[in-house]
């Protein structure tokens, strides 16, 4: 069974940085895409950043220039470096992956990011 395990969330002041990690139980090449979504209270879950198997990336407009998604194939881990954090970035961040052949959506359990002074 595929598992996605996030870590790295926490409390940070506005302007600060955090790095989220998502470790998978499978080698990354079994996924056609991996990414990060977030959901704030009372809001829908939204895509933050995604990296495709071929390495291309895309970001939500609200995080472009501040967040960077990357992966380490040897560690089967995807990262989200978040800089210049704003209060509106506060949310539960979920790791997401799409099965390369099944098309199935896999989700992590989520990690809380709080941005507050």
PAZAPA-4460 file (N, C-alpha, C; in steps of 0.05 Angstrom, whole numbers, plus 32768, in hexadecimal, padded with zeros to 4 digits):
% residues 117
    n_x    n_y    n_z   ca_x   ca_y   ca_z    c_x    c_y    c_z   seq   type   mol
   8011   7FE8   8000   8000   8000   8000   8012   8019   8000     1      X     A
   800B   802B   7FEE   801B   8044   7FEC   8016   8055   8004     2      X     A
   802C   805F   800F   802A   8072   8025   803A   808B   801F     3      X     A
   802E   80A1   8026   803B   80BB   8024   803C   80C7   8040     4      X     A
   8053   80CE   8049   8056   80D8   8065   8063   80F3   8064     5      X     A
   8053   8107   806C   805D   8123   806D   806B   8129   8087     6      X     A
   807D   813C   8086   8089   8147   809E   8093   8163   8098     7      X     A
   8099   8172   80AD   80A5   818C   80AA   8093   81A3   80AF     8      X     A
   807A   819E   80B5   8067   81B4   80BB   806E   81BF   80D6     9      X     A
   8060   81D5   80DC   8064   81E2   80F6   805C   81FF   80F6    10      X     A
   8065   820D   810B   805E   8229   810E   8076   823A   8105    11      X     A
   8070   824E   80F5   8085   8260   80EB   807A   827C   80EA    12      X     A
   808C   828F   80EE   8084   82AB   80EC   8081   82B4   80CF    13      X     A
   8070   82C8   80CA   806F   82D2   80AE   808B   82DA   80A4    14      X     A
   8090   82D3   808B   80AA   82D8   8080   80BE   82C1   8084    15      X     A
   80B6   82AE   8094   80C8   8297   809A   80C6   8282   8085    16      X     A
   80D4   826C   808A   80D6   8256   8077   80D1   823B   8085    17      X     A
   80C7   8229   8075   80C3   820D   807E   80C9   81FB   8066    18      X     A
   80D2   81E3   806C   80D5   81CF   8057   80C4   81B6   805E    19      X     A
   80B1   81B0   804D   80A1   8198   8051   80AE   8181   8042    20      X     A
   80AC   8169   804D   80B5   8151   8040   809F   813D   803E    21      X     A
   809F   812E   8028   808C   8119   8024   809B   8100   801B    22      X     A
   809C   80EC   802D   80AA   80D4   8028   8096   80BF   801E    23      X     A
   809D   80B1   8008   808B   809D   7FFE   8095   8081   8004    24      X     A
   8082   806E   8004   8089   8053   8009   8091   8045   7FEF    25      X     A
   808E   8053   7FD8   8094   8048   7FBE   80A9   8059   7FB1    26      X     A
   80B7   804E   7F9D   80C9   805F   7F8E   80B9   8073   7F7E    27      X     A
   80C5   808B   7F7B   80B6   80A1   7F70   80AD   809C   7F53    28      X     A
   80BB   808C   7F44   80B4   8088   7F28   809A   8079   7F24    29      X     A
   808E   806F   7F3A   8073   8063   7F36   805D   8078   7F36    30      X     A
   8065   8091   7F3B   8051   80A6   7F3B   8055   80B8   7F22    31      X     A
   8040   80C0   7F15   8042   80D2   7EFF   8045   80EF   7F08    32      X     A
   803C   80F4   7F20   803F   810F   7F2B   803E   810D   7F49    33      X     A
   804C   8120   7F56   804A   8123   7F73   8048   8140   7F79    34      X     A
   803A   8146   7F8E   8037   8162   7F94   802D   8167   7FB0    35      X     A
   8027   8180   7FB5   801D   818A   7FCE   8003   8199   7FCA    36      X     A
   7FF0   8193   7FDA   7FD7   81A2   7FDC   7FD5   81AD   7FF8    37      X     A
   7FC4   81C1   7FFB   7FBF   81CB   8016   7FA1   81D1   8019    38      X     A
   7F99   81D1   8032   7F7D   81D7   8038   7F7C   81E7   8052    39      X     A
   7F72   8200   8050   7F6E   8211   8067   7F52   820D   8071    40      X     A
   7F4D   8214   808A   7F32   8211   8095   7F1D   8220   8084    41      X     A
   7F08   8212   807E   7EF2   821F   806E   7EF8   8222   8051    42      X     A
   7F0E   8218   8048   7F15   821A   802B   7F19   81FF   801F    43      X     A
   7F18   81FF   8004   7F1C   81E6   7FF6   7F3A   81E0   7FF4    44      X     A
   7F3F   81C6   7FF1   7F5B   81BE   7FED   7F65   81C8   7FD2    45      X     A
   7F7D   81D3   7FD2   7F87   81DE   7FB9   7FA3   81D4   7FB4    46      X     A
   7FA9   81D3   7F9A   7FC4   81CB   7F92   7FD8   81E2   7F98    47      X     A
   7FEE   81DA   7FA4   8003   81EE   7FAA   801A   81EB   7F96    48      X     A
   8023   81D3   7F92   803A   81CE   7F80   8039   81B1   7F78    49      X     A
   8044   81AB   7F60   8044   8190   7F56   805D   818C   7F45    50      X     A
   8068   8174   7F47   807F   816D   7F36   8078   8154   7F27    51      X     A
   807C   8155   7F0D   8075   813E   7EFC   808C   812B   7EFB    52      X     A
   8087   8112   7EF2   809C   80FE   7EF1   80B3   8108   7EE0    53      X     A
   80AE   8117   7ECB   80C3   8121   7EBA   80D2   8138   7EC6    54      X     A
   80C8   8143   7EDC   80D7   8158   7EEA   80CA   8174   7EE7    55      X     A
   80B6   8177   7ED6   80AA   8191   7ED4   809A   8197   7EED    56      X     A
   8097   81B0   7EF2   8089   81B9   7F0B   8074   81CE   7F04    57      X     A
   8061   81D0   7F15   804E   81E6   7F13   8045   81EE   7F2F    58      X     A
   803E   8208   7F32   8038   8213   7F4C   801E   8223   7F4B    59      X     A
   8012   8225   7F62   7FFC   8238   7F64   8007   8254   7F62    60      X     A
   7FF7   8266   7F56   8001   8281   7F52   8008   828E   7F6D    61      X     A
   7FFA   8287   7F82   7FFE   8293   7F9C   8019   828C   7FA9    62      X     A
   8026   8277   7F9F   803F   826F   7FAB   8057   8271   7F98    63      X     A
   8052   8278   7F80   8068   827B   7F6C   807D   828E   7F76    64      X     A
   8096   8286   7F74   80AC   8297   7F7D   80B3   8294   7F9A    65      X     A
   80A1   8286   7FA9   80A6   8283   7FC6   80AA   8265   7FCD    66      X     A
   809C   8254   7FC0   809D   8237   7FC6   80AC   8229   7FAF    67      X     A
   80BA   8214   7FB7   80C8   8203   7FA3   80C3   81E6   7FAA    68      X     A
   80BA   81D7   7F96   80B6   81BA   7F99   80CE   81AC   7F8D    69      X     A
   80D7   8197   7F9A   80ED   8188   7F90   80EA   816B   7F99    70      X     A
   80FB   815A   7F8F   80FA   813E   7F97   8116   8132   7F98    71      X     A
   8118   811D   7FA8   8131   810E   7FAA   8129   80F1   7FA3    72      X     A
   812F   80E8   7F8B   8127   80CE   7F83   8134   80B8   7F94    73      X     A
   814C   80BD   7F9D   815B   80A9   7FAD   814D   80A5   7FC8    74      X     A
   8141   80BA   7FD2   8134   80B9   7FEC   8116   80B5   7FEA    75      X     A
   810C   80B4   7FD1   80EF   80B2   7FCD   80E0   80C7   7FDD    76      X     A
   80EA   80DF   7FDA   80DF   80F5   7FEA   80DB   810E   7FD8    77      X     A
   80C5   811B   7FDD   80BF   8134   7FD0   80BE   814A   7FE5    78      X     A
   80C9   8161   7FDE   80CB   8177   7FF1   80BB   818F   7FE7    79      X     A
   80B3   81A0   7FFA   80A8   81BA   7FF3   80B6   81CE   8005    80      X     A
   80C8   81DE   7FF8   80D5   81F4   8006   80C3   820C   8005    81      X     A
   80BC   8216   801C   80AA   822D   801E   80B9   8244   802A    82      X     A
   80BC   8259   801B   80C9   8272   8025   80B5   8289   8025    83      X     A
   80BD   829D   8034   80AC   82B6   8035   808F   82AF   803C    84      X     A
   808C   829F   8050   8071   8295   8056   805F   82AC   8060    85      X     A
   8046   82AA   8058   8032   82BE   805F   801C   82B0   8070    86      X     A
   800E   82C0   8080   7FF8   82B4   808F   7FE4   82A5   807E    87      X     A
   7FE0   82AD   8066   7FCD   829F   8055   7FD8   8285   804A    88      X     A
   7FF1   827E   8050   7FFC   8264   8049   7FF5   824F   805E    89      X     A
   7FEB   8258   8074   7FE4   8245   808A   7FCE   8232   8081    90      X     A
   7FD3   8219   8085   7FC1   8204   807C   7FCC   81E9   8084    91      X     A
   7FBC   81D4   807F   7FC6   81B9   8080   7FD0   81B2   8064    92      X     A
   7FE9   81AA   8063   7FF5   81A4   8049   7FF6   8185   8046    93      X     A
   7FEC   817D   802E   7FEA   8161   8028   7FFC   8159   8011    94      X     A
   800B   8144   8014   801A   8138   7FFE   8007   8128   7FED    95      X     A
   800B   8129   7FD3   7FFA   811C   7FC0   800A   810E   7FAA    96      X     A
   8002   80F7   7FA2   800F   80E9   7F8C   7FFA   80DC   7F7A    97      X     A
   8001   80D9   7F61   7FF0   80CC   7F4D   7FFE   80B3   7F43    98      X     A
   7FF1   809D   7F46   7FFC   8084   7F3C   8001   8086   7F1E    99      X     A
   8019   807E   7F16   8021   8081   7EFA   8010   8070   7EE7   100      X     A
   8009   8059   7EEF   7FFA   8047   7EDE   7FDD   8044   7EE6   101      X     A
   7FD7   8048   7F00   7FBC   8045   7F09   7FAC   805F   7F08   102      X     A
   7FBB   8076   7F09   7FAD   808F   7F0B   7FA1   8095   7F26   103      X     A
   7FA7   8083   7F39   7F9B   8086   7F53   7FA8   809D   7F63   104      X     A
   7F97   80AB   7F72   7FA1   80C1   7F83   7FA8   80B7   7F9E   105      X     A
   7FC0   80BD   7FA7   7FC9   80B7   7FC2   7FCD   80D0   7FD2   106      X     A
   7FC7   80CF   7FEB   7FC9   80E7   7FFC   7FD8   80E0   8016   107      X     A
   7FE7   80F3   8020   7FF2   80F1   803A   7FDE   80FA   804F   108      X     A
   7FE7   80F8   8068   7FD4   80FF   807E   7FD3   811D   8084   109      X     A
   7FE5   812C   8078   7FE5   8149   807C   7FF7   8152   8092   110      X     A
   8002   816A   808E   8013   8176   80A3   800B   8194   80A5   111      X     A
   8008   819D   80BE   7FFE   81B8   80C3   8014   81CC   80C0   112      X     A
   800E   81E1   80B2   8020   81F8   80B0   8011   8210   80BB   113      X     A
   801D   821D   80CF   8011   8234   80DB   8024   824C   80D8   114      X     A
   801A   8262   80CE   802A   8279   80C9   801F   8290   80DA   115      X     A
   802D   8296   80EF   8022   82AA   8102   8039   82B6   8112   116      X     A
   8035   82D0   8119   8048   82DD   812A   8040   82DA   8147   117      X     A
***
